[in-house]
Amino acid sequence: MGDMTTTPGSSVRVLEGSETGFATTKLDALLNWAKKYSLFQYPFVTACCGMEFMAMASPRFDMARFGAEAPRFSPRQADLLWVVGTISQRQAPALRRIYEQMADPKWVLAFGTCASCGGFYDNYTTVAGIDKIIPVDVFVPGCPPRPEAVLDGLLLLQDKIARGTREPGIVKPRRDAAVLGANLVKLGKKDKAAP
Amino acid sequence: MSKRVLEILGERFGHDVLETHSQFGDDTAVVNPARWLEIATFLRDDSRCAMNMFVDITAVDYLGRQTPRFEVVMHLRSLERGHRVRLKARVGDEDGQNAEIDSVVSVWKGANWFEREAFDMFGVVFRGHPDLRRLLMYPEFVGYPLRKDYPADKIQPLVEFRNVPGKLPPFGPDEGMSFGRQTHDYRRDEPGGEAN
């Protein structure tokens, strides 16, 4: 998660027994730490990606581990807007209004290819990416994205919050060593051509 | 079995049944649009036809292929007699005007939203419809998106788009789709491009 860094030169000692102590930090860092582990979310679910969102929010993948388990169905109480699915031109004003109703600080996560760029919908009715309507913090491409990719997106967002940056981020595909072949264990007959 | 329905139609309406066609159990009659409502009522009420189930009504655009440009297609089924029939009527000029036909909502209530959708997508006007508004598109939308002469890449945004200068790869101006959508942005810059 990249948040357990210690400043250079500082020594960390674990308190024992009845010892008491204190820790020093910057106020911004403390606030950001609090924000990133208490994301109240507003799921704006419009399409099939919603199934994957449910999978990710349910116990198998367990979004609650990252402090993002509480959905709020009023945008006024939410920090994180999940835009899950295709946004049509007709929905665009509603989405913009929802975003404007959210209180600062607020973040937006585009869940899936359709929300990120319109996906394969290249037609008269689909908004080609919600960043044409509202600013987006994290894009999670995929049709639908796997829950792991969405968790990557959530961690990327937490990392952004900790760093205090609003640059849009994008979840990269995971590199699987087994698929790349570097550490692939070969089964079956020996390769006779090999020396 | 439902070939008999075509025969009955032919007997009753004579030359107003322009063509009939039967293949693989699908029976089609192309009829005179002027008698559309009359034929629909007859099909429902005649005991030999008894088309008590309305299945579908939609339109097809044959731009440049036939002179009455649109074909209104209706599917009917009889639950009592277990047969079905497809009715077609050809309406509309080459430029899309005068695409009018009678509404069959007075015959089958279920036709209401189907006719609204056909109006929304093709601009076929159903005379006598109780509430002929757009069904899927927004009222501000200009034109009829499923007509063949509606530009495939033309969008009509309801909210003004933000200017997103640099999008992260793989999303570019063409949103990762080199085969389309690049055209949207310059279309919006056209004079009146927002409103059209």
Interface residues (C-beta under 8 A of the other chain):
Chain A: Q89 R90 A92 P93 R96 S116 C117 G118 F120 D122 N123 Y124 T125 V127 A128 G129 D131 K132 I133 I134 P135 F139 P141 P168 G169 I170
Chain B: L136 M137 Y138 P145 Y150 A152 D153 K154 I155 Q156 P157 L158 V159 F161 R162 V164 K167 L168 P169 P170 F171 E175 G176 M177 G180 R181 H184
